[in-house]
Amino acid sequence: MNLIRLGRRATANVLAALRFFQEELVQDCGAFAARSRFPDHFVLVEPYSSEEIDQLCEAINTAEDKMTAFVEMIARMKLTREIEDPGNLENDEAMNRLIEEARRLLTEAQ
């Protein structure tokens, strides 16, 4: 399985392409039309059904929502620490690593 992170623009385009594929080929014409239109993609695997495309789109949306929630959680944790102990945040390596990871994720998502 290949894993990549998609930014917001890429995610929007992938979701739009999936929905277009779903509406134009799968729902109207079935798997045969999908295989005929894209033979190189469906040599070893079957095209997704309409229901499977729904599930895939939901999984993509859920993953993006979880990433956004993670970044927001880190921002809240940092703010809380700054309020409770403003001088100690610079020395908190774990928190600094989380902040850097959140920044990296935000940058990749844009």
Sequence and secondary structure as in RCSB ss.txt:
>XXXX:A:sequence
MNLIRLGRRATANVLAALRFFQEELVQDCGAFAARSRFPDHFVLVEPYSSEEIDQLCEAINTAEDKMTAFVEMIA
RMKLTREIEDPGNLENDEAMNRLIEEARRLLTEAQ
>XXXX:A:secstr
       HHHHHHHHHHHHHHIIIIIHHH HHHHHHH TTTTSSS    HHHHHHHHHHHHHHHHHHHHHHHHHH
HHHHHHHHH TTTGGG HHHHHHHHHHHHHHHHH 
